[in-house]
Amino acid sequence: MFNSQTGFASFLVPAILVLVIQQTLLLGIGMLGGTARERNRFHSLVPVDPHFRGTLRIMFGKSLAYILIYAIVCIWVFAIVPRLFPLPQVGNPLTVLLFLLPYLFACIFFAITISGFLTSRESPMIVLVFTSVILLFISGVSWPKESIPSFWRALGYLFPSTPGIQGFIRINTSGATLSEVAPEYQLLWIQTAVYFITAGLVYRFQIIRSRRMVHQQYTELRARRTPGN
């Protein structure tokens, strides 16, 4: 009913556009984290600097920077690209905006959490790029959701892309309201809260680790300078 062109583009391209937001955030934030580890003498995600003392300060500062950048990216991806390809856009722009807000936050905090386990700038390209096709399949768009095994369906809901794709297509392509995509919308806010906590734990661990290593290095240096040693 909502595929006026009876082709792949009308139902598959919007899903890919939503997935692109998550994957580029994962790659970008992961590469930034890997670069920070390579440049840090302690190979820590958080530099030893007075500006990086507060976990919440780091979290809010980084997330605000990413949101400002991706606000422009989302305008291009969700407003201009569908017009370049005549894709159905029957959703309310305000509804789309309200739905994309938790999606962006969930993707950002999820990417920050993953970046805590990446040790080099090349790691995201090796570890994360191949997941794009898998995530597209288990989102329930390119392959019927009912035909996906329960394990893979449950695994898919750990990623913001799954509720993001399902909700966005229903809003933008089928004209659904926010109340009609309430399960996906609520799940995105839950993911935002969960990944905010995990990202905070990652940064807190890195800050404690950096301080411990600085203190250990200072103790060793002081012991060497002590007369008689």
URQUI-V374451 format. One record per residue. PHI is phi as a letter, one per 40 degrees, with the letter a starting at -180 (none if undefined). PSI is psi in whole degrees, -180 to 180 (none if undefined). D_FIRST is the distance of its C-alpha to the first C-alpha in Angstrom with 2 decimals. Layout:
phi->PHI psi->PSI d_first->D_FIRST
phi->PHI psi->PSI d_first->D_FIRST
This chain:
phi->none psi->-37 d_first->0.00
phi->b psi->9 d_first->3.80
phi->b psi->78 d_first->5.65
phi->c psi->-24 d_first->6.97
phi->c psi->-8 d_first->10.10
phi->f psi->46 d_first->9.26
phi->b psi->176 d_first->12.14
phi->c psi->-37 d_first->13.84
phi->d psi->-39 d_first->14.45
phi->c psi->-32 d_first->11.13
phi->b psi->-19 d_first->11.18
phi->c psi->-38 d_first->14.89
phi->c psi->-44 d_first->16.82
phi->d psi->-37 d_first->16.15
phi->c psi->-41 d_first->17.40
phi->c psi->-38 d_first->20.34
phi->c psi->-41 d_first->21.18
phi->c psi->-43 d_first->21.53
phi->c psi->-34 d_first->23.59
phi->d psi->-39 d_first->25.73
phi->d psi->-48 d_first->26.95
phi->c psi->-46 d_first->28.23
phi->c psi->-39 d_first->29.75
phi->c psi->-35 d_first->31.53
phi->c psi->-43 d_first->32.95
phi->c psi->-46 d_first->34.17
phi->c psi->-45 d_first->35.75
phi->c psi->-52 d_first->37.22
phi->c psi->-36 d_first->38.68
phi->c psi->-41 d_first->39.80
phi->c psi->-37 d_first->41.62
phi->c psi->-42 d_first->43.22
phi->c psi->-43 d_first->44.41
phi->c psi->-39 d_first->45.78
phi->c psi->-41 d_first->47.54
phi->c psi->-39 d_first->49.08
phi->c psi->-39 d_first->50.44
phi->c psi->-35 d_first->51.93
phi->c psi->-19 d_first->53.65
phi->c psi->131 d_first->54.92
phi->c psi->-23 d_first->58.29
phi->c psi->5 d_first->57.40
phi->f psi->43 d_first->53.98
phi->b psi->153 d_first->52.38
phi->c psi->-29 d_first->49.00
phi->b psi->123 d_first->50.72
phi->c psi->153 d_first->53.63
phi->c psi->92 d_first->57.01
phi->a psi->143 d_first->57.02
phi->d psi->-26 d_first->57.70
phi->c psi->-13 d_first->54.35
phi->b psi->41 d_first->52.55
phi->c psi->-44 d_first->54.26
phi->c psi->129 d_first->51.72
phi->c psi->-46 d_first->48.68
phi->c psi->-36 d_first->46.66
phi->c psi->-43 d_first->47.78
phi->c psi->-45 d_first->46.49
phi->c psi->-51 d_first->43.18
phi->c psi->-37 d_first->42.50
phi->c psi->-49 d_first->43.87
phi->c psi->-45 d_first->41.83
phi->c psi->-38 d_first->38.54
phi->c psi->-41 d_first->39.08
phi->c psi->-44 d_first->39.76
phi->c psi->-38 d_first->36.63
phi->c psi->-43 d_first->34.46
phi->c psi->-40 d_first->35.95
phi->c psi->-46 d_first->35.31
phi->c psi->-10 d_first->31.72
phi->c psi->-40 d_first->30.91
phi->c psi->-41 d_first->31.39
phi->c psi->-41 d_first->29.53
phi->c psi->-35 d_first->26.45
phi->c psi->-43 d_first->26.54
phi->c psi->-47 d_first->26.49
phi->c psi->-43 d_first->23.92
phi->b psi->-10 d_first->21.32
phi->b psi->-40 d_first->22.09
phi->c psi->-47 d_first->23.54
phi->d psi->-45 d_first->22.06
phi->c psi->-23 d_first->18.36
phi->c psi->-28 d_first->19.82
phi->c psi->-39 d_first->21.75
phi->b psi->125 d_first->18.62
phi->c psi->77 d_first->15.94
phi->c psi->149 d_first->13.57
phi->c psi->131 d_first->11.12
phi->b psi->84 d_first->13.56
phi->b psi->1 d_first->12.65
phi->c psi->154 d_first->14.92
phi->c psi->126 d_first->18.40
phi->d psi->-37 d_first->20.99
phi->c psi->-40 d_first->23.42
phi->c psi->-42 d_first->21.11
phi->c psi->-43 d_first->20.44
phi->c psi->-46 d_first->24.23
phi->c psi->-33 d_first->25.17
phi->c psi->-36 d_first->22.97
phi->c psi->-23 d_first->24.37
phi->c psi->-56 d_first->27.93
phi->c psi->-27 d_first->28.44
phi->c psi->-44 d_first->26.56
phi->c psi->-46 d_first->29.14
phi->c psi->-43 d_first->32.02
phi->c psi->-43 d_first->31.03
phi->c psi->-41 d_first->30.77
phi->c psi->-50 d_first->34.10
phi->c psi->-32 d_first->36.05
phi->c psi->-43 d_first->34.63
phi->c psi->-39 d_first->35.77
phi->c psi->-41 d_first->39.15
phi->c psi->-47 d_first->39.61
phi->c psi->-36 d_first->38.91
phi->c psi->-23 d_first->41.24
phi->c psi->-15 d_first->44.10
phi->b psi->5 d_first->44.08
phi->b psi->127 d_first->43.99
phi->b psi->-8 d_first->47.46
phi->a psi->164 d_first->46.98
phi->c psi->-20 d_first->44.77
phi->c psi->-18 d_first->43.66
phi->d psi->-43 d_first->42.57
phi->d psi->-37 d_first->39.01
phi->c psi->-33 d_first->38.31
phi->c psi->-39 d_first->39.66
phi->c psi->-36 d_first->38.24
phi->b psi->-27 d_first->34.83
phi->c psi->-42 d_first->33.27
phi->c psi->-16 d_first->32.54
phi->c psi->-13 d_first->30.55
phi->d psi->-48 d_first->27.60
phi->c psi->-41 d_first->26.05
phi->c psi->-46 d_first->26.83
phi->c psi->-33 d_first->25.28
phi->c psi->-40 d_first->22.03
phi->c psi->-46 d_first->21.89
phi->c psi->-1 d_first->22.96
phi->c psi->-17 d_first->20.51
phi->g psi->17 d_first->17.93
phi->b psi->-57 d_first->15.35
phi->c psi->-18 d_first->16.67
phi->b psi->136 d_first->17.95
phi->d psi->132 d_first->16.67
phi->c psi->-35 d_first->18.54
phi->c psi->-21 d_first->19.75
phi->c psi->-3 d_first->21.41
phi->c psi->132 d_first->23.38
phi->d psi->152 d_first->26.96
phi->d psi->-38 d_first->28.01
phi->c psi->-47 d_first->30.47
phi->c psi->-33 d_first->28.06
phi->c psi->-45 d_first->25.54
phi->c psi->-40 d_first->28.50
phi->c psi->-38 d_first->29.72
phi->c psi->-32 d_first->26.45
phi->c psi->0 d_first->26.72
phi->c psi->-17 d_first->30.05
phi->b psi->137 d_first->28.40
phi->c psi->-24 d_first->26.76
phi->c psi->-33 d_first->24.09
phi->c psi->-57 d_first->22.38
phi->c psi->-29 d_first->21.71
phi->c psi->-46 d_first->21.36
phi->c psi->-48 d_first->18.51
phi->c psi->-45 d_first->16.64
phi->c psi->-42 d_first->17.25
phi->c psi->-42 d_first->16.74
phi->c psi->-41 d_first->13.25
phi->c psi->-34 d_first->12.23
phi->c psi->-53 d_first->14.24
phi->c psi->-31 d_first->13.71
phi->c psi->-34 d_first->10.09
phi->b psi->-4 d_first->8.69
phi->g psi->26 d_first->11.78
phi->c psi->153 d_first->13.66
phi->c psi->172 d_first->17.35
phi->c psi->-34 d_first->20.29
phi->c psi->-27 d_first->21.07
phi->c psi->-15 d_first->17.72
phi->b psi->30 d_first->18.55
phi->d psi->-42 d_first->22.22
phi->d psi->-45 d_first->22.91
phi->c psi->-40 d_first->21.97
phi->c psi->-45 d_first->23.74
phi->c psi->-38 d_first->26.81
phi->c psi->-37 d_first->26.97
phi->c psi->-40 d_first->27.13
phi->c psi->-36 d_first->30.03
phi->c psi->-44 d_first->31.70
phi->c psi->-39 d_first->31.49
phi->d psi->-46 d_first->32.92
phi->c psi->-45 d_first->35.83
phi->c psi->-48 d_first->36.53
phi->c psi->-23 d_first->36.46
phi->c psi->-43 d_first->38.50
phi->c psi->-46 d_first->41.15
phi->c psi->-38 d_first->41.11
phi->c psi->-40 d_first->41.31
phi->c psi->-39 d_first->44.20
phi->c psi->-38 d_first->45.94
phi->c psi->-48 d_first->45.62
phi->c psi->-39 d_first->47.20
phi->c psi->-43 d_first->49.81
phi->c psi->-42 d_first->50.85
phi->c psi->-38 d_first->51.14
phi->c psi->-46 d_first->53.25
phi->c psi->-41 d_first->55.57
phi->c psi->-42 d_first->55.87
phi->c psi->-45 d_first->56.78
phi->c psi->-40 d_first->59.37
phi->c psi->-42 d_first->60.87
phi->c psi->-37 d_first->61.25
phi->c psi->-44 d_first->62.79
phi->c psi->-40 d_first->65.18
phi->c psi->-42 d_first->66.10
phi->c psi->-39 d_first->66.78
phi->c psi->-40 d_first->68.85
phi->c psi->-43 d_first->70.85
phi->c psi->-41 d_first->71.60
phi->c psi->-41 d_first->72.66
phi->c psi->-37 d_first->74.86
phi->c psi->-35 d_first->76.45
phi->c psi->-33 d_first->77.35
phi->c psi->-12 d_first->79.07
phi->c psi->130 d_first->81.06
phi->d psi->139 d_first->84.72
phi->g psi->-9 d_first->85.77
phi->c psi->none d_first->82.41
